[in-house]
Amino acid sequence: MGGKEQIIDYQHFTGFPPEPLLGSLLDLHLSVFAGQTRDEVGTEMAYHVESGPFLMNLALIGDRVIGYKAGYERKPDHFYSWLGCVDPAFRGRGVADMLMRRQHDWCSQQNYHTVRTQTYNRWRGMLILNLKHGFDIIGTQQGAHGLIIVLEKQLPTT
C-alpha cells in the first residue's frame, strides 16, 4: 500500500461483470472458498444469472475485485443473498458492510420484501454481520459441511 490511500469503488451488475472484473472475481472466490474449480463456480453463477433477476455487487480497487456479494430472486418479492466474500487483506475496512447495504438498498428499490441467506457457524464474521444488519435466525438444516443457519430480513417498504 506504500502509504497511499487506496480508493474502494463499488459497482453493481445485473448479470456477469465484464472482463477483467469477472476473472478477478473468480480468482477471489477460489482463493477464499476451496473445493471448487473455476468452471464449477462459473457454471453455477451462469445458472443463476440466466434463471432470472440477479445482482452482483463488487468492491474494486482499479480492476481488482477485493469483495463481492451476489444474489438472485428466489421467488416474487423474495431475494436470496447467495455468495460473497472479502479479500483477507481488506477485511476490517467495512467492505462487507457496504456490499450488504448496497444489496439491500437495491432489493428495496426493486420492491423485494424479504432477503434470505444461509451460512455455517464457522463463518462467524458473516453470521455476526447478518445479525447486525437486522437478519433473524429462522431455522437450521443439515448441510454437507455441518449445520446450516438460515436467516431472513424483512426490508422496509417504500
Residue frames relative to the residue before (quaternion, step in Angstrom):
aa qw qx qy qz dx dy dz
M 1.0000 0.0000 0.0000 0.0000 0.00 0.00 0.00
G 0.1981 -0.8657 0.4519 0.0841 3.56 1.20 -0.37
G 0.6835 -0.5105 0.2953 0.4301 3.62 1.03 0.63
K 0.6178 0.5333 -0.3489 0.4606 3.58 1.21 -0.27
E 0.4501 -0.6987 0.4922 0.2587 3.57 -0.83 1.04
Q 0.2472 -0.7616 0.5828 0.1388 3.56 -0.86 0.97
I 0.3093 -0.7583 0.5528 0.1541 3.54 -0.74 1.12
I 0.2288 -0.7572 0.5987 0.1256 3.55 -0.85 1.02
D 0.1683 -0.7714 0.6113 0.0545 3.54 -0.82 1.12
Y 0.1867 -0.7746 0.5962 0.0984 3.57 -1.01 0.83
Q 0.0246 0.7872 -0.6140 0.0523 3.56 -0.89 1.00
H 0.1531 -0.7737 0.6010 0.1298 3.55 -1.21 0.44
F 0.1483 -0.7600 0.6310 0.0459 3.49 -1.27 0.68
T 0.2815 -0.7385 0.5831 0.1880 3.57 -1.07 0.70
G 0.7093 0.2331 -0.2221 0.6271 3.50 0.94 1.08
F 0.7423 -0.3390 0.2811 0.5050 3.55 -1.19 -0.46
P 0.4225 -0.6510 0.5487 0.3109 3.58 -1.05 0.63
P 0.5577 -0.6038 0.4360 0.3665 3.61 -1.14 0.46
E 0.5648 -0.5271 0.4842 0.4108 3.55 -1.31 0.18
P 0.5834 -0.1270 -0.7996 -0.0651 1.64 -2.16 1.20
L 0.4171 0.7388 -0.4564 0.2680 3.60 1.27 0.01
L 0.6336 0.5365 -0.3418 0.4404 3.60 0.96 -0.81
G 0.6591 0.5072 -0.3089 0.4615 3.58 0.90 -0.86
S 0.6569 0.5053 -0.2992 0.4729 3.56 1.01 -0.85
L 0.6161 0.5423 -0.3279 0.4679 3.59 1.08 -0.78
L 0.6826 0.4766 -0.2926 0.4705 3.59 0.85 -0.93
D 0.6096 0.5437 -0.3486 0.4596 3.60 1.04 -0.74
L 0.6620 0.4994 -0.3049 0.4683 3.58 0.91 -0.93
H 0.6512 0.5290 -0.3229 0.4379 3.58 0.83 -0.97
L 0.7106 0.4643 -0.2660 0.4569 3.58 0.80 -1.01
S 0.6346 0.5225 -0.3407 0.4563 3.61 1.13 -0.52
V 0.7148 0.4295 -0.2475 0.4932 3.60 1.13 -0.60
F 0.7810 0.2427 -0.1151 0.5637 3.58 0.96 -0.91
A 0.2129 -0.7959 0.5580 0.0993 3.57 -0.40 1.22
G 0.7009 0.5307 -0.3295 0.3443 3.53 -1.30 0.22
Q 0.7159 0.3459 -0.2637 0.5461 3.60 1.21 0.05
T 0.4028 -0.6761 0.5504 0.2787 3.53 -1.21 0.46
R 0.6771 -0.4735 0.3784 0.4173 3.55 -1.31 0.31
D 0.6627 0.5071 -0.3034 0.4601 3.59 0.95 -0.88
E 0.6424 0.5237 -0.3283 0.4532 3.61 0.96 -0.81
V 0.6661 0.4884 -0.3030 0.4754 3.59 0.90 -0.90
G 0.6636 0.5137 -0.3014 0.4526 3.58 0.91 -0.92
T 0.6569 0.5081 -0.3050 0.4661 3.58 0.98 -0.84
E 0.6613 0.4990 -0.3085 0.4674 3.59 0.94 -0.86
M 0.6479 0.5009 -0.3188 0.4772 3.59 0.98 -0.81
A 0.6449 0.5319 -0.3233 0.4435 3.59 0.93 -0.90
Y 0.6029 0.5627 -0.3551 0.4403 3.59 1.01 -0.75
H 0.7185 0.4402 -0.2571 0.4731 3.59 0.83 -0.97
V 0.5987 0.5486 -0.3607 0.4587 3.60 1.06 -0.67
E 0.7358 0.4356 -0.2270 0.4662 3.58 0.89 -0.97
S 0.6403 0.5817 -0.3185 0.3876 3.60 1.17 -0.49
G 0.7794 -0.2565 0.1833 0.5414 3.59 1.14 -0.30
P 0.7979 -0.2555 0.1743 0.5173 3.58 -1.18 -0.32
F 0.0072 0.7892 -0.6067 0.0954 3.53 -0.85 1.13
L 0.0757 -0.7903 0.6068 0.0380 3.58 -1.05 0.75
M 0.0569 -0.7637 0.6430 0.0120 3.53 -1.02 0.95
N 0.0988 -0.7741 0.6248 0.0259 3.57 -0.61 1.19
L 0.0986 -0.8033 0.5869 0.0247 3.55 -0.90 0.97
A 0.2020 -0.6950 0.6727 0.1536 3.51 -1.30 0.61
L 0.0557 -0.8421 0.5339 -0.0530 3.55 -0.62 1.18
I 0.0720 -0.6856 0.7146 0.1188 3.46 -1.37 0.47
G 0.7836 -0.0740 -0.0210 0.6165 3.54 -0.18 1.31
D 0.7601 -0.2975 0.2580 0.5169 3.57 -0.77 -1.08
R 0.5419 0.6128 -0.4014 0.4120 3.59 1.26 0.21
V 0.3032 -0.7287 0.5891 0.1730 3.55 -0.81 1.07
I 0.1069 -0.8070 0.5798 0.0342 3.57 -0.67 1.14
G 0.7923 0.0072 -0.0274 0.6094 3.56 1.31 -0.07
Y 0.0133 0.7948 -0.6067 -0.0070 3.55 -1.19 0.49
K 0.0824 -0.7454 0.6585 0.0638 3.52 -1.36 0.40
A 0.0381 -0.8151 0.5767 -0.0396 3.56 -0.61 1.17
G 0.1164 0.7874 -0.6008 0.0740 3.53 -1.16 0.63
Y 0.1922 -0.7829 0.5865 0.0782 3.52 -1.31 0.23
E 0.6085 -0.5412 0.4277 0.3922 3.53 -1.30 0.30
R 0.2947 -0.7623 0.5577 0.1448 3.54 -0.77 1.11
K 0.7156 -0.1806 0.1452 0.6590 3.52 1.14 -0.86
P 0.7107 -0.4313 0.2819 0.4790 3.64 -1.13 0.24
D 0.8413 0.1511 -0.1721 0.4897 3.56 -1.01 0.98
H 0.7057 0.4327 -0.2213 0.5155 3.59 1.29 -0.07
F 0.1092 -0.8085 0.5781 0.0107 3.59 -0.57 1.22
Y 0.2348 -0.7611 0.5897 0.1338 3.57 -1.03 0.83
S 0.2394 -0.7482 0.6062 0.1246 3.56 -0.66 1.15
W 0.1961 -0.8840 0.4234 0.0300 3.48 -0.03 1.43
L 0.8269 -0.0485 0.1027 0.5508 3.57 0.43 -1.21
G 0.2265 0.7655 -0.5923 0.1090 3.51 -1.22 0.46
C 0.1040 0.7709 -0.6265 0.0484 3.50 -1.29 0.41
V 0.2519 -0.7192 0.6238 0.1738 3.51 -1.38 0.25
D 0.5598 -0.5875 0.4740 0.3418 3.54 -1.06 0.86
P 0.5313 -0.6607 0.4185 0.3257 3.63 -0.76 0.97
A 0.6285 0.5514 -0.3376 0.4324 3.62 1.08 -0.63
F 0.7509 0.3689 -0.1970 0.5112 3.60 1.22 -0.40
R 0.4136 0.7043 -0.4795 0.3208 3.59 1.21 0.28
G 0.7433 0.3881 -0.2955 0.4578 3.54 -1.19 0.56
R 0.6335 0.5273 -0.3264 0.4626 3.59 1.27 0.20
G 0.6040 -0.6009 0.3501 0.3892 3.58 1.23 0.26
V 0.3673 0.7533 -0.4809 0.2575 3.60 1.24 0.22
A 0.6792 0.4721 -0.3021 0.4739 3.62 0.80 -0.94
D 0.6139 0.5509 -0.3363 0.4544 3.58 1.04 -0.79
M 0.6917 0.4705 -0.2803 0.4707 3.59 0.84 -0.96
L 0.6325 0.5240 -0.3401 0.4580 3.61 0.96 -0.77
M 0.6620 0.4950 -0.3097 0.4699 3.59 0.96 -0.83
R 0.6371 0.5261 -0.3312 0.4556 3.61 0.92 -0.86
R 0.6773 0.4927 -0.2914 0.4622 3.55 0.91 -0.94
Q 0.6261 0.5237 -0.3397 0.4672 3.60 1.03 -0.73
H 0.6989 0.4680 -0.2822 0.4614 3.59 0.82 -0.93
D 0.6033 0.5367 -0.3562 0.4702 3.60 1.08 -0.65
W 0.6535 0.5027 -0.3081 0.4747 3.59 0.93 -0.91
C 0.6448 0.5255 -0.3222 0.4519 3.59 0.92 -0.89
S 0.6468 0.5082 -0.3194 0.4706 3.60 0.94 -0.83
Q 0.6570 0.5132 -0.3057 0.4599 3.59 0.96 -0.86
Q 0.6998 0.4391 -0.2536 0.5032 3.58 1.16 -0.62
N 0.4968 -0.7056 0.3749 0.3387 3.58 1.35 0.20
Y 0.3201 0.6902 -0.5674 0.3150 3.57 1.00 0.79
H 0.3090 -0.7680 0.5370 0.1622 3.57 -1.05 0.76
T 0.7960 0.1895 -0.0620 0.5715 3.57 1.14 -0.67
V 0.1213 -0.7370 0.6587 0.0910 3.54 -1.17 0.74
R 0.0982 -0.7775 0.6200 0.0381 3.55 -0.94 0.95
T 0.0319 0.7705 -0.6366 0.0053 3.53 -1.20 0.60
Q 0.2090 -0.7479 0.6141 0.1408 3.55 -1.32 0.23
T 0.0447 0.7869 -0.6149 0.0262 3.54 -1.14 0.61
Y 0.4336 -0.6433 0.5543 0.3016 3.51 -1.34 0.18
N 0.6374 -0.5379 0.3945 0.3857 3.58 -1.19 0.52
R 0.6274 0.5651 -0.3467 0.4085 3.61 1.05 -0.68
W 0.6584 0.4476 -0.3094 0.5201 3.61 1.21 -0.38
R 0.0694 -0.8662 0.4944 0.0205 3.58 0.76 1.12
G 0.6367 0.5465 -0.3377 0.4265 3.57 0.92 -0.87
M 0.6753 0.4795 -0.2901 0.4794 3.57 0.97 -0.86
L 0.6234 0.5364 -0.3370 0.4583 3.58 1.00 -0.79
I 0.6760 0.4854 -0.2888 0.4733 3.59 0.88 -0.95
L 0.6370 0.5242 -0.3304 0.4586 3.60 0.95 -0.83
N 0.6435 0.5162 -0.3228 0.4640 3.59 0.94 -0.84
L 0.6660 0.4961 -0.3057 0.4657 3.59 0.89 -0.88
K 0.6478 0.5183 -0.3153 0.4608 3.61 1.00 -0.81
H 0.7125 0.4332 -0.2461 0.4941 3.58 1.14 -0.61
G 0.6859 -0.5562 0.2728 0.3819 3.57 1.16 0.51
F 0.4291 0.6753 -0.4888 0.3479 3.58 1.19 0.32
D 0.2329 -0.7249 0.6298 0.1536 3.52 -1.26 0.59
I 0.4229 -0.6443 0.5622 0.2999 3.56 -1.13 0.64
I 0.1153 -0.8267 0.5495 0.0361 3.57 -0.63 1.13
G 0.8086 -0.1459 0.0847 0.5636 3.58 1.22 -0.09
T 0.2782 -0.7095 0.6121 0.2112 3.49 -1.41 -0.11
Q 0.0336 -0.7675 0.6381 0.0517 3.52 -1.31 0.33
Q 0.5416 -0.6158 0.4575 0.3437 3.53 -1.17 0.53
G 0.0989 -0.7947 0.5981 0.0308 3.56 -0.88 0.99
A 0.7241 -0.4408 0.3143 0.4274 3.53 -1.32 0.07
H 0.7874 0.2848 -0.1336 0.5302 3.59 1.11 -0.66
G 0.7767 -0.2438 0.1416 0.5633 3.58 1.15 0.55
L 0.7433 -0.3929 0.3010 0.4501 3.52 -1.31 -0.30
I 0.2543 -0.7516 0.5946 0.1297 3.57 -0.90 1.01
I 0.2565 -0.7457 0.5991 0.1387 3.55 -0.95 0.96
V 0.1907 -0.7857 0.5837 0.0743 3.58 -0.72 1.14
L 0.0478 -0.8113 0.5820 -0.0291 3.56 -0.80 1.09
E 0.0643 -0.7827 0.6176 0.0422 3.56 -1.19 0.62
K 0.1214 -0.7590 0.6366 0.0625 3.50 -1.28 0.60
Q 0.3024 -0.7139 0.6014 0.1928 3.54 -1.01 0.86
L 0.3058 -0.7599 0.5481 0.1689 3.57 -0.81 1.02
P 0.5366 -0.6045 0.4598 0.3677 3.58 -1.09 0.58
T 0.3790 -0.7065 0.5456 0.2439 3.57 -1.03 0.75
T 0.3385 -0.7610 0.5248 0.1758 3.53 -1.07 0.79
